[in-house]
Every structure is written in C-alpha cells, then in structure tokens.
C-alpha cells in the first residue's frame, strides 16, 4: 500500500474513534441536561411526558400538560451539538452553535401584544444586547419585566417571540451559558415576567 491509502485508513480510524467518543460524550451530557431541566420543574407544573427525540440521545423533550398559571402547557426541547460527526461538529461549532434549549409555551390567557427579541451578533455603537420590537396593545409593565428577565440571562437568551397565536411563547436558549445556575431560577424568572 502507498502513503495515500495509509492516510485514508488513518482518517477512517480517527473518524470512527471520534464517532464513538462523541456519542458517549453526548449521551452523558444528555442525561445531565435532562436531570438539570427536571430539578425545578415544579415551578412550571407537573411533568406530563418525556422522551428522547433521537436514538443517540442528542435531543430530548419534556412536556408539562397542565402548567401552573400563567402557563397552560410547556414543552422543553433540548438539542445537543452533533459531537459524533467531527466535520459537522467543527463547522457548527465555528459558526457559534452550541447545546440549545427551546421552550414552546401556551399561556392560559392570550397575549394582547407581540414581542420579538433577537440577540445581536455584534455590538456596534451600543450597549444593547438585543433588538426588541413590539406591536399590538403595548404593556409597559410586561416590557419592563421582560427587560429584567433578559438582564438575568444576558448571554443565554438567543431569541424570544411572544404572540397571540399558539404557541404563545417561543424561546431559544444557549444551554452552555445557562447550566451554571439552577433551572428553578430560570423557570421562576419566566413566571415572574409573564404574571
């Protein structure tokens, strides 16, 4: 065999070993994330269902069917980086993608205003971390509490959308920036904003 064939064999061995190591890392991280999310779940309501969305446990779901006010239903979806696929992981990691949490929430009462919050990629001539747009019947109290909520998680909240259409609230969160705290504090802050 020539050098090229040995290089291809070596690359295949590296990719296969990376796949196994990445799958083990993600499996362990998924278990940790799932336990972390469940720790303070009683702030939102009673767990009505849970499960894995992928065979490798890189994505999971927890569902609250009868939530505590102001929540009707809450769906927590988490997606981990694709660590088992080296080229995809490197590309997505360089693009800034990390382990993420998605909250899909239906409220007991329909919001009368729409709010869109998007984290800015780069700060230019401003100390503002987010672009916030509001429409509909504006509530200064709700917007003020939203700013307080965002200030508690300045690096974690990536996108937030509140609207009259179901699901009323969608939030995309960077899990890596969030897991140093308690999940109960996040859930409590979310309830305080919406009450």
Secondary structure, 3 states (H helix, E strand, C coil): CCHHHHHHHHHHHHHHHHHHHHHHHHHHHHHHHHHHHHHCHHHCEEEEEEEECCCCCCEEEEEEEEECCCEEEEEEEEECCCCCCHHHHHHHHHCCCCCEEEEEEEECCCCCEEEEEEECCCCCCCCCCEEEEEEECCCHHHHHHHHHHHHHCCCCEEEEEECCCCCCEEEEEECCCCCCCCHHHHHHHHHHHHC
